[in-house]
Amino acid sequence: MVVLVALAAQMFHSAFGSDLDTGYGASSRAMKPVRIESLLAGVLNVGTWLASVVIAAGLVLSFFHEQMTSPTGAQVVTAGIGLLILRVIIMRTIFVKKHDYKFAAAAAVVLVMIIAGFAVGILSK
């Protein structure tokens, strides 16, 4: 779980580091500016693969639930779904920071749909 938090922190730092605005890193040498398309593609790619691996690990753990005490497979799957949600939140934040409000609104709609799905799932129990 610590690795997941560290990866999320790294993605957040890359999203809001000084490299986006100036095109220069922490050192004084010139670097190519990071394009928002490349950044978002990286967030989507890494986030999807990481969440998929975590969800798959949770499914494997659910087969061995009787032999293991914690974490349960359902908890790990929930963490994977949380990573998918985190990916959308990071994208929305990047869009707002870059003043791309149309895409920020689209990401907000996706978040509302995810929250509505959770609400329906919780209320139907």
N, C-alpha and C positions, 0 to 999 in steps of 0.2 A: 504494500500500500504506500510505503514511503517513496518507492520508485515512481508510482503514479503521480503523487503530489509533486515530486521533483520535475517530472516531465511536463506537468501542467504549468509549473512555475517557469520552466525554460521557454515554453511556448508563449506564455504571457510576456516574459521579458523580451523575447524576439519581436513580439507584436508592438511593444511600446518602448523599445530601446531608442537611443538617439540616432541609430543608423537610418531610421525611416525618414526623419525630417531633413537631415543635412547631407546624407550620403557619406559621412565620415564616421569611422569607428572610434573606439576609445584612444587608439594611437593617432598620431598626427598625420599619418600617411593617407592618401586619398584611396577611397574604395568606391566600387560601383554602388549607386543607390539601390536599395531594395525596392522592387516594384511590389505594389500591393497584390497584384495577381499572383506573383510568385510566393508571397507570404501566405496568402489565403490557400493556395494550392498545397503548400507545406502543412498548414494547420489541418486542412481536410484530410490529407493523405496520412499523416502521422496519427491524427486523432481517430480516424476510421480503423486503421490497422491495430492500434493499441487497444481500442475498445473491443474490436473483434477478438483479439487474443485473450483479453480479460473475460469476455463472455464465454468463449470456448473453454477456458480454464474453469469457470464456474459450472459449466455443464458437465465437464469431466469430474469435478469434485462432487456434483450431485449424485453420481453413480456410486461413490464411495462414502456417502454421508454416514452410514452406520458405523464405519470404522474410524471416522474422524470426528473430533469434537468441535473445532472451529477453524477457520470460518466455514460456514455452510455454503453450498453451491449457489443457493439463492442470493446470499449476501454478495458473493463475488459477481454474479450476473448483474445485480443491482448496481454495483460499482462500475461495471462496464457500460451500463445504460447511462449512468451519471457522467461518464466520460464523453458519451455522444452528446449529451446536453451541454456539457462544458464547452465542447467544440462550437456549438451554435452560439453560446454566450460570448465566446472569444471573437467569433466572426462579427457578431452584432456590435461589439465594442470597437473593433477595428473600423467598421463602417462608420460609426458615429464619429470616431476620432478623425477620420478622413473626410468628414462632411458629405458622405454618400448616403443621404437619408432614404433614398428609395430602397437600396439594399438593406439598410438598417431596419426599415419597416418590414421588409420581407422576412428578415431573420426574427423580428419580433412576432410576426404572425406564426412562424414555425414554433417559437417558444410557447405561444398561447395554445397552439394545437397540442403540444406535448403536455402542457399543464392540464388541459382539458382531458386528455387521455388518462393521465394519472387520476384526476378527479373521478372520472367514470369508473376506472378500475377499483378505486378505493370504495366508492359508494355502492358498487355492485356486490361487494362481499357480504 
